[in-house]
Amino acid sequence: MATQVPTPPRTTAGATARLLRSSAIVSVMTLLSRILGLLRDMVIARVFGSGVAADAFFVAFRIPNLFRRMFAEGAFSMAFVPVLNEYKEQRSVAELQALVNRVAGTLGACLLLFTGLGMLAAPWVVRAFALGFADVEGKLELTTALLRITFPYLLFVSLAAFAGGILNSFGRFAAAAFTPVLLNLCMIAAALWLAPYFAEPITALAWGVFAAGLAQLLFLLPYLRALRLLPRPRWGWHDSGVRRIMTLMVPVLFGSSASQINLLINTQLAATLVSGSVSWLYYTDRLLEFPVGLFGVALGTVILPKLSQEHARQSPQEFGATLDWALRWAMLIALPASAALVVLASPLLTTMFHYGAFSATDVEMASRSVVALAPGVIGFLGIKVLAPGFYSRQDSKTPAQIGVVTVLVNIIFSLSLIGSMAHAGLALAAGTGSADQCRPAVDDPVAARNLPIIPAVAGVSAATTARHRRHDTCR
């Protein structure tokens, strides 16, 4: 079925123009970040390849990154932005400033405690994420050492996400969208210029991550000052606004983090496979992050504050039109992106990563998982648009229920496919889970008009499975 060209939401021309302009700003900044991210991965692949040290770093980097996506950009942002916009629309400036101050103080204190505990418990955290590393001499110890350097990144980047949520709610999207560029620049510099000065060169990358987190937070502070909303942190555990955010966060954690929980499960399973499996899945994820991050994140970032404002104003027609517009754009982009990744997996990996320590075998293994995961782009993009539709109405229970089912589906498929398809089976399971996470949205009248593609996702996934099974049988 052909995807219809998106039409603007049935709102005023000015509102439509602002949506398009904001989406374009976030997309441009994200494009810059993704290009630098690909350059970063090319540098890492060339310098470090996909051996023991690379696997250790990717797990040490993935752990704080996972918590960032689950808590900072997931549960916290989805709970904080709707409450913030409610205060912005219905309360005084003094009440808004008080909320910002108390959220900053409470969030900062909790993050500081969590970061300290994570660094102290690093050996056990690594075992929880990559138990198989203990079977390779020195791999667990190296990962632990790297994690103690990278874990504070969670503190810095979560506070940066808090600042970004405030800026986005006031229509200032560019600054927050630019911050990932700083991460890529820091990691490139660390790989090229710091690595030779370390006894274990991969340690330089961990320090690059640490420096990037601090840089991202400091970069946003002047923009908050310009809004006159630079926080003066106050402990606010018993504040009504803070309590409402925390109440929303618990179910949001499951609803918005299903993909990240699946990533954790798949990383744990990949660690039991041959060395390099974690790295192959990492490069697979990086390729898929390009369309998902460039378009899905941009759409989700822009529509969440707008949907929250429309819900606070009790404007259901404008709410539905905005969600409809975003979902049509997501499907228009997802279909060709998914097809392109299936067809061009090996050429893309060869062009971008087949240098230095990244061998032809690495290209072949990574291309298998790219082909397996590519149909999941449709689901991943759909999630980015559909989830804000629930959270903007402060409905966090429905996505949580969907998330639990999605994780169960991923576990069943992962355990079923890992034996015959190894790391590619884990990728296919993750893509299937993303499609399943979108499926219940067809019960929503707005989403139902735009999700006839879900059955097609299942068909492409089945075809991909058959292709890999035939390949494995013929070997």
C-alpha positions in Angstrom: 0.0 0.0 0.0 1.4 3.4 -1.0 2.2 5.8 1.8 0.4 9.1 1.4 2.4 12.3 1.4 1.9 14.0 4.8 -0.4 16.9 4.9 0.0 19.6 7.6 -2.0 19.4 10.8 -5.3 21.1 10.7 -4.2 24.0 12.8 -3.3 27.6 11.9 -0.8 28.3 9.2 1.5 29.8 11.8 1.4 26.7 14.0 2.2 24.5 11.0 5.1 26.6 10.0 6.5 26.5 13.5 6.2 22.7 13.5 8.0 22.4 10.2 10.7 24.9 11.1 11.3 23.2 14.5 11.5 19.8 12.9 13.9 21.1 10.3 16.1 22.6 13.0 16.3 19.4 15.0 16.8 17.3 11.8 19.7 19.5 10.6 21.4 19.4 14.0 20.8 15.6 14.2 22.2 15.2 10.7 25.4 16.9 11.7 25.6 14.7 14.8 24.9 11.5 12.8 27.6 12.4 10.2 30.1 13.0 12.9 28.9 9.9 14.7 29.6 7.8 11.6 33.0 9.5 11.3 33.6 8.6 15.0 32.7 5.0 14.4 34.9 4.9 11.3 37.8 6.2 13.4 37.1 3.7 16.2 36.8 0.8 13.7 40.1 1.8 12.1 42.0 2.2 15.3 40.6 -0.5 17.5 38.7 -3.0 15.2 36.3 -5.5 16.9 38.5 -7.4 19.4 38.5 -7.8 23.1 39.3 -4.1 23.9 36.6 -2.8 21.5 34.0 -5.2 23.0 35.0 -4.0 26.5 34.6 -0.3 25.6 31.3 -0.8 23.8 29.8 -2.4 26.9 31.3 0.2 29.2 29.9 2.9 27.0 26.6 1.2 26.4 25.8 0.9 30.1 25.6 4.7 31.0 24.1 5.3 27.5 21.4 2.7 28.2 20.5 4.4 31.5 20.6 7.8 29.7 18.0 6.6 27.2 15.9 4.9 29.8 15.9 7.6 32.5 17.1 10.9 31.2 15.8 11.0 27.6 13.1 8.3 28.3 11.2 8.2 31.6 12.3 11.6 32.9 11.8 13.6 29.8 8.5 12.0 29.0 7.2 12.7 32.5 8.9 16.1 33.0 7.9 17.9 29.8 4.1 17.5 30.1 4.1 18.7 33.7 6.4 21.6 32.8 4.1 22.6 30.0 1.1 22.4 32.3 2.9 24.8 34.7 3.9 27.0 31.7 0.3 27.2 30.4 -1.6 27.4 33.7 0.7 28.7 36.5 2.6 31.8 37.3 6.3 32.4 36.3 7.3 32.1 40.0 5.6 28.7 40.3 7.3 27.6 37.1 10.7 28.7 38.4 10.1 26.9 41.7 9.3 23.7 39.8 12.5 24.0 37.8 14.6 24.6 40.9 13.1 21.6 42.8 13.3 19.2 40.0 17.0 20.2 39.4 17.9 19.7 43.0 16.0 16.4 43.4 17.2 15.0 40.1 20.8 16.1 40.7 21.0 14.5 44.2 19.4 11.2 43.0 21.8 11.1 40.0 24.8 11.8 42.1 23.9 8.9 44.5 23.2 6.5 41.6 26.4 7.4 39.8 28.5 6.8 43.0 26.8 3.4 43.5 27.3 2.5 39.9 31.0 3.2 40.1 31.5 1.3 43.3 29.5 -1.7 42.0 31.1 -1.6 38.5 32.3 -5.3 38.6 28.8 -6.6 39.3 27.2 -4.2 36.9 29.5 -5.5 34.1 28.6 -9.1 35.0 24.9 -8.1 34.8 25.4 -6.7 31.3 28.0 -9.1 29.9 28.4 -12.2 32.0 30.3 -14.0 29.2 33.2 -11.6 29.5 34.3 -13.5 32.6 35.3 -16.4 30.4 38.0 -14.3 28.5 41.1 -13.4 30.5 41.3 -9.7 31.4 38.1 -8.8 29.5 35.9 -8.3 32.6 38.6 -6.3 34.4 39.2 -4.0 31.5 35.5 -3.4 31.1 35.2 -2.6 34.8 38.0 -0.1 34.7 36.4 1.6 31.6 33.0 1.7 33.2 34.3 3.6 36.3 35.4 6.3 33.9 32.3 6.4 31.7 29.6 6.1 34.4 29.7 9.8 35.4 28.6 10.6 31.8 25.1 9.5 33.0 25.1 12.3 35.6 26.2 15.0 33.2 24.0 14.0 30.2 20.9 13.5 32.4 21.2 17.1 33.7 21.7 18.2 30.1 18.5 16.4 29.1 16.7 18.3 31.9 18.0 21.5 30.5 17.1 20.5 27.0 13.5 19.7 28.1 13.1 23.2 29.4 14.5 24.7 26.2 12.3 22.6 23.9 9.2 23.6 25.9 10.0 27.2 25.0 10.6 26.4 21.3 14.4 26.6 21.6 15.3 23.3 19.9 18.7 24.0 18.3 20.9 24.1 21.4 19.8 20.8 22.8 19.8 19.1 19.4 23.4 20.3 18.9 24.8 18.7 22.1 25.4 15.2 20.7 27.9 16.8 18.3 30.1 17.5 21.3 30.1 13.8 22.2 31.3 12.8 18.8 34.0 15.5 18.6 35.4 14.5 22.0 35.5 10.8 21.1 37.2 11.4 17.8 39.8 13.6 19.5 40.4 11.0 22.2 40.8 8.1 19.6 43.2 10.0 17.4 45.3 12.1 19.8 44.9 10.7 23.3 45.1 7.0 22.7 48.8 6.8 22.1 49.5 8.2 25.6 47.7 5.4 27.4 49.1 2.0 28.2 45.7 0.6 27.2 44.8 2.9 24.3 41.0 2.1 24.5 41.0 4.0 27.9 41.3 7.3 26.0 37.9 6.7 24.5 36.4 6.3 28.0 37.9 9.7 29.1 36.5 11.2 25.9 33.0 10.1 26.9 33.5 11.6 30.4 34.7 15.0 28.9 31.8 15.0 26.4 29.1 14.6 29.2 30.5 17.6 31.1 30.8 19.7 27.9 27.2 19.0 27.0 25.9 20.2 30.3 28.0 23.4 30.4 27.0 24.2 26.8 23.3 24.5 27.7 23.6 26.6 30.8 23.9 30.0 29.0 20.7 29.2 27.1 18.8 28.6 30.3 20.2 31.9 31.7 18.8 33.7 28.6 15.4 32.3 29.3 15.7 33.4 32.9 15.2 29.8 34.0 18.7 28.9 35.1 17.9 26.6 38.0 18.9 27.2 41.6 18.8 23.6 42.8 16.5 22.9 45.8 15.6 19.6 47.4 11.9 19.1 46.6 11.0 15.5 47.3 7.7 16.5 48.8 6.8 19.2 46.2 3.5 18.3 44.4 5.0 18.9 40.9 8.1 16.8 41.7 5.9 14.0 43.1 3.7 14.0 40.0 6.7 13.7 37.8 8.1 10.8 39.9 4.6 9.1 39.8 4.6 9.3 36.0 8.1 8.1 35.7 7.6 4.7 37.1 5.3 3.3 34.4 7.0 5.5 31.8 10.2 3.7 32.6 8.8 0.5 31.2 6.9 2.0 28.3 9.6 4.2 26.9 12.5 1.8 27.7 11.3 -1.4 26.1 13.9 -1.0 23.3 16.6 -0.3 25.7 15.7 -3.3 27.9 15.8 -5.4 24.8 19.2 -4.0 24.0 20.4 -5.0 27.4 19.1 -8.5 27.0 20.7 -8.8 23.6 24.0 -7.5 24.8 24.0 -10.1 27.6 23.3 -12.9 25.1 25.8 -11.5 22.6 28.5 -11.6 25.3 28.1 -15.4 25.3 28.9 -15.7 21.6 32.3 -15.4 19.9 34.4 -12.3 20.5 33.3 -9.5 18.2 29.6 -10.2 18.4 29.0 -7.2 20.7 30.9 -5.0 18.3 29.0 -6.2 15.3 25.7 -5.5 16.9 27.1 -2.1 18.0 27.9 -1.1 14.4 24.5 -2.5 13.3 22.8 -0.3 15.9 24.8 2.7 14.7 23.6 2.3 11.1 20.0 2.1 12.1 20.4 5.0 14.4 21.0 7.2 11.4 17.4 7.2 10.1 15.8 6.7 13.5 17.8 9.5 15.1 17.7 11.9 12.2 13.9 11.7 11.6 12.2 9.8 14.5 14.0 11.7 17.3 13.4 15.0 15.6 9.6 14.4 15.2 9.3 13.1 18.7 11.2 16.0 20.2 9.1 18.6 18.4 5.7 17.1 18.9 6.0 16.2 22.6 5.8 19.8 24.0 3.2 20.8 21.3 1.0 17.8 22.2 1.4 18.6 25.9 0.4 22.2 25.3 -2.6 21.1 23.2 -3.7 18.7 25.9 -3.4 21.3 28.6 -5.5 23.7 26.5 -8.1 20.8 26.0 -7.8 21.0 22.2 -8.4 17.4 21.0 -8.8 18.2 17.3 -5.4 20.0 17.2 -3.9 17.2 19.2 -5.1 14.5 16.8 -4.1 16.5 13.7 -0.5 17.0 15.1 -0.1 13.3 15.8 -1.6 12.3 12.5 0.8 14.7 10.6 3.9 13.3 12.5 2.9 9.7 12.0 2.5 10.1 8.2 5.9 11.6 8.0 7.4 8.8 10.0 5.9 6.1 7.7 7.0 8.0 4.6 10.6 8.0 5.8 10.7 4.5 7.4 9.7 2.5 4.3 12.5 3.6 2.0 15.1 3.7 4.8 14.3 0.1 5.8 14.5 -1.1 2.2 17.8 0.7 1.6 19.4 -0.9 4.7 18.4 -4.4 3.5 19.8 -3.8 0.0 22.9 -1.8 0.9 24.0 -3.3 4.2 27.3 -4.7 3.0 28.3 -1.8 0.7 27.6 0.7 3.5 29.6 -1.2 6.1 32.5 -1.7 3.6 32.6 2.0 2.7 32.4 3.3 6.2 34.2 0.8 8.4 36.4 -1.6 6.3 39.7 0.1 7.1 42.6 -0.8 9.5 41.6 -3.3 12.1 38.0 -3.8 10.8 38.3 -6.9 8.6 36.3 -8.3 5.8 34.9 -10.9 8.2 33.7 -8.1 10.4 31.9 -6.5 7.4 30.2 -9.9 6.6 29.1 -10.5 10.2 27.8 -7.0 10.8 25.9 -7.0 7.5 24.0 -10.0 8.5 22.7 -8.3 11.6 21.9 -5.1 9.7 19.8 -7.0 7.2 18.0 -8.7 10.1 17.3 -5.5 12.0 16.5 -3.2 9.0 12.7 -3.9 9.0 12.6 -2.8 12.6 13.2 0.8 11.4 9.5 1.0 10.7 8.7 0.1 14.2 11.4 2.2 15.8 10.2 5.3 14.0 6.6 4.6 14.8 7.4 4.3 18.5 9.1 7.7 18.4 5.9 9.4 17.3 3.3 7.3 19.0 4.8 7.3 22.5 4.6 11.2 22.9 0.9 10.8 22.1 0.4 8.9 25.3 2.9 10.7 27.5 1.7 14.2 26.6 -1.7 13.2 28.1 0.1 12.0 31.2 -1.0 8.5 30.3 2.0 6.4 31.3 0.2 3.1 32.0 -0.8 2.1 28.5 2.8 2.3 27.1 4.1 0.4 30.1 1.7 -2.5 29.4 2.7 -2.5 25.8 6.4 -2.4 26.8 6.2 -5.4 29.0 4.7 -7.5 26.2 7.4 -6.2 23.8 10.2 -7.3 26.1 8.6 -10.8 26.4 8.3 -11.0 22.6 12.0 -10.1 22.3 13.1 -12.6 24.8 11.1 -15.4 23.1 12.5 -14.6 19.7 16.1 -14.0 20.9 16.2 -17.4 22.6 14.6 -19.1 19.6 16.9 -17.5 17.0 20.3 -17.2 18.7 21.1 -20.9 18.2 20.7 -20.9 14.4 21.5 -17.3 13.6 23.9 -16.2 16.4 24.1 -12.4 16.7 21.9 -11.8 13.6 19.1 -13.7 15.4 19.3 -11.2 18.2 19.0 -8.3 15.7 16.0 -9.9 14.1 14.4 -10.4 17.5 14.9 -6.7 18.4 13.3 -5.6 15.1 10.3 -7.9 15.6 9.9 -6.5 19.1 9.7 -2.9 17.8 7.0 -3.8 15.3 5.0 -5.5 18.1 5.4 -2.4 20.3 3.6 -0.4 17.6 0.9 -2.9 16.9 -1.5 -2.1 19.8 -1.6 1.5 18.5 -4.0 0.4 15.8 -6.7 0.5 18.5 -6.2 4.3 18.5 -8.4 6.0 15.9 -5.7 8.5 14.8 -3.0 5.9 14.6 -5.2 3.3 12.9 -5.4 5.4 9.7 -1.7 5.4 9.4 -0.5 2.0 10.4 -1.6 -0.4 7.7 2.1 -1.0 7.3 2.4 -3.1 10.5 1.4 -6.3 8.7 4.1 -5.6 6.2 6.7 -5.3 8.9 5.8 -8.9 10.0 6.1 -10.0 6.4 9.5 -8.5 5.8 10.7 -9.9 9.1 9.6 -13.3 8.2 11.2 -13.1 4.8 14.5 -12.0 6.4 14.3 -14.9 8.8 13.8 -17.3 5.9 16.8 -15.8 4.1 19.1 -16.2 7.0 18.0 -19.8 7.7 18.5 -20.7 4.0 22.0 -19.2 4.1 22.9 -21.1 7.3 21.6 -24.4 5.9 23.7 -24.0 2.8 26.9 -23.3 4.6 
